[in-house]
């Protein structure tokens, strides 16, 4: 079952209250709260506010969009504990992390092995907190494409470690092949229509997204489809994208 939602990073300059109000006005079902601006790990009061405001408005909190990577911190286990605690404070069980800071082809074998070993320790902590940890499917990381993400997940080999998906390939066919390969391990989807780094209205990518959504259709589990960013950061464009997404999902 595919459900509509948004990422709070779509409006980084807005307050928690304003993000909640926009989500409600757009008639989306829930929010992924970002860990950079709205709900940083060092501000537990922000997580408490986000949780209460979402509850009061009947909105789901799908996930915590952290900026954690096990290769960014010397105390990577302690830092993940803090990230996990923030996730639980929000009342959700999915946390997004980053698979390093290099493209796979740039990482040495030793760097790759170190990352995998650290992720297994992160996975053990996630078990304790009953969390699912998901890689951002993104350029300039070790999960920079279908084959690399598949290999990384297999090498880590833990049920708690899964992935997000977004259309990072220029060709629709390649994105569909990625969906086919990763489908059972995709937890959340980030929704946008860009060419390169240029943003467009989602409506302009409607035909592409019909195919992506069809590739995920039929799943009995919930898969949040979360709007990420808006053309020119304009609220009116966000509302247009939300209407398009809801139509695509049949909501």
C-alpha positions in Angstrom: 0.0 0.0 0.0 1.5 3.3 -1.1 0.8 6.3 1.1 1.4 10.0 0.5 3.6 12.2 2.6 6.4 14.8 2.6 9.9 15.4 3.9 10.3 18.3 6.3 13.5 19.3 4.4 11.2 20.4 1.6 10.8 23.6 3.7 14.0 23.9 5.8 13.2 27.6 6.5 9.8 26.8 7.9 9.1 26.0 11.6 7.9 22.7 12.8 4.4 24.1 13.2 4.5 25.6 9.7 5.6 22.2 8.1 2.7 20.4 9.9 0.2 23.0 8.7 1.4 22.7 5.1 1.2 18.9 5.3 -2.3 19.1 6.7 -3.4 21.7 4.1 -2.1 19.5 1.3 -4.0 16.6 2.7 -1.0 14.4 2.8 -0.8 11.5 5.3 2.4 12.1 7.1 6.0 13.5 7.4 9.6 12.4 7.5 11.3 14.7 9.9 14.8 15.8 8.9 17.7 15.7 11.4 19.5 18.7 10.1 17.2 21.6 10.8 13.9 20.6 12.3 14.8 17.7 14.7 18.5 17.5 15.3 19.6 14.8 17.8 20.9 17.4 20.3 17.4 19.0 20.6 15.0 16.5 22.2 12.4 19.2 22.7 12.2 19.5 18.9 11.3 15.8 18.5 8.7 16.2 21.3 7.1 19.2 19.5 7.1 17.4 16.1 5.5 14.3 17.6 2.8 16.3 19.5 1.9 18.5 16.6 1.6 15.6 14.2 -0.5 13.7 16.7 -2.8 16.6 17.2 -3.4 16.9 13.5 -3.8 13.2 12.9 -0.6 13.0 10.8 1.7 10.0 10.7 5.4 10.3 11.4 6.9 7.9 8.9 10.6 8.2 9.6 13.5 10.2 10.9 15.6 11.5 8.1 19.0 11.6 9.9 22.3 12.7 8.5 24.2 10.0 10.2 26.8 7.9 8.5 29.1 5.4 10.4 32.1 6.8 8.6 31.5 10.4 9.8 32.1 9.8 13.5 34.9 8.3 15.5 32.3 7.3 18.1 30.0 6.0 15.5 28.2 3.6 17.8 27.5 6.3 20.4 26.4 8.7 17.7 23.9 6.1 16.3 22.6 5.6 19.8 21.7 9.3 19.9 20.1 9.1 16.5 18.1 6.0 17.5 16.9 7.8 20.7 15.7 10.7 18.6 13.8 8.3 16.3 12.1 6.7 19.2 11.3 10.1 20.7 9.5 10.9 17.5 7.5 7.7 17.8 8.7 6.1 14.5 10.6 2.9 13.8 12.4 3.9 10.6 15.6 5.9 10.4 17.3 7.1 7.2 21.1 7.2 7.2 23.8 7.8 4.6 26.1 5.2 3.1 29.3 7.1 3.4 30.5 10.1 1.6 32.0 8.6 -1.6 30.8 7.1 -4.8 31.3 3.3 -4.8 34.0 3.5 -7.5 35.9 6.1 -5.4 36.0 4.0 -2.3 38.9 1.6 -1.7 38.2 -2.0 -0.8 39.5 -1.3 2.7 37.1 1.6 3.1 34.2 -0.5 1.8 35.0 -3.3 4.2 35.3 -0.9 7.1 31.9 0.6 6.3 30.3 -2.9 6.1 31.8 -3.9 9.5 30.6 -0.7 11.1 27.1 -1.1 9.7 26.9 -4.6 11.2 27.5 -3.0 14.6 24.9 -0.3 13.8 22.5 -3.1 12.9 23.0 -4.7 16.3 22.2 -1.4 18.0 19.1 -1.1 15.7 18.0 -4.5 17.0 18.0 -3.2 20.5 15.9 -0.2 19.6 13.7 -2.3 17.2 14.5 0.1 14.3 14.8 -0.4 10.6 17.8 1.5 9.2 17.6 2.6 5.6 20.2 4.0 3.3 19.5 7.1 1.3 19.6 6.0 -2.4 21.9 8.8 -3.5 24.8 9.9 -5.6 28.2 10.3 -3.9 27.5 7.3 -1.5 28.1 3.6 -1.5 24.4 3.2 -2.4 24.7 5.1 -5.6 22.9 2.7 -7.8 21.0 -0.5 -8.1 23.9 -3.0 -8.2 25.9 -1.2 -5.6 23.0 -0.9 -3.2 22.1 -4.6 -3.7 25.7 -5.7 -3.1 26.0 -3.5 0.0 22.8 -4.8 1.6 23.9 -8.4 0.8 27.4 -7.9 2.2 26.0 -6.4 5.5 23.4 -9.2 5.6 21.1 -8.0 8.3 17.3 -7.8 8.2 17.4 -4.4 10.0 19.3 -2.7 7.2 17.3 -1.8 4.1 17.0 1.1 1.7 15.1 4.1 0.4 14.6 4.7 -3.3 14.4 7.7 -5.6 14.9 8.1 -9.3 18.6 8.9 -9.5 19.2 7.6 -13.0 18.6 9.8 -16.1 16.7 7.0 -17.9 13.3 5.8 -16.8 14.2 2.2 -17.8 17.2 2.2 -15.5 15.1 3.5 -12.6 12.6 0.7 -13.2 15.3 -1.9 -13.3 16.5 -0.5 -9.9 13.0 -0.8 -8.5 12.8 -4.4 -9.7 16.1 -5.4 -8.1 15.5 -3.6 -4.8 11.7 -3.7 -4.4 11.5 -6.1 -1.4 14.0 -4.0 0.5 12.6 -0.5 -0.3 11.0 1.1 2.8 10.4 4.7 1.7 10.3 6.5 -1.6 11.4 10.1 -2.1 9.3 11.7 -4.8 10.4 14.5 -7.1 10.9 15.3 -10.8 14.3 16.7 -11.6 16.5 16.8 -14.7 20.0 16.8 -13.4 19.9 19.2 -10.5 17.1 21.3 -12.0 13.7 21.0 -10.2 10.4 20.7 -12.0 6.8 20.3 -11.1 5.9 16.7 -10.4 3.2 17.0 -13.1 5.9 17.2 -15.7 7.1 13.8 -14.6 3.7 12.3 -14.2 4.2 9.6 -16.9 7.5 8.5 -15.3 6.0 8.3 -11.9 3.0 6.3 -13.1 5.5 3.6 -14.1 7.4 3.8 -10.8 4.3 3.6 -8.8 3.0 0.7 -10.9 6.3 -1.1 -10.2 5.6 -0.8 -6.5 1.9 -1.5 -6.6 0.5 -4.6 -5.0 2.7 -4.5 -1.9 0.6 -5.3 1.2 3.0 -3.4 3.4 2.9 0.4 3.7 5.4 2.3 1.5 5.4 6.0 2.2 5.9 8.1 -1.0 7.3 11.4 0.3 7.5 14.6 -1.6 11.0 16.0 -1.4 11.7 19.7 -2.3 9.5 21.9 -4.5 10.2 24.1 -7.5 11.7 27.4 -6.3 10.8 26.3 -2.7 7.4 27.8 -3.3 4.4 26.6 -1.3 2.1 26.9 -4.3 4.3 24.5 -6.2 4.4 22.1 -3.3 0.6 22.1 -3.2 0.5 21.3 -7.0 3.0 18.5 -6.4 0.9 17.2 -3.5 -2.3 17.1 -5.7 -0.4 15.3 -8.4 1.0 12.7 -6.0 -2.4 12.0 -4.4 -3.9 11.6 -7.9 -1.1 9.2 -8.9 -1.6 7.2 -5.7 -5.4 7.2 -6.1 -6.0 8.9 -2.7 
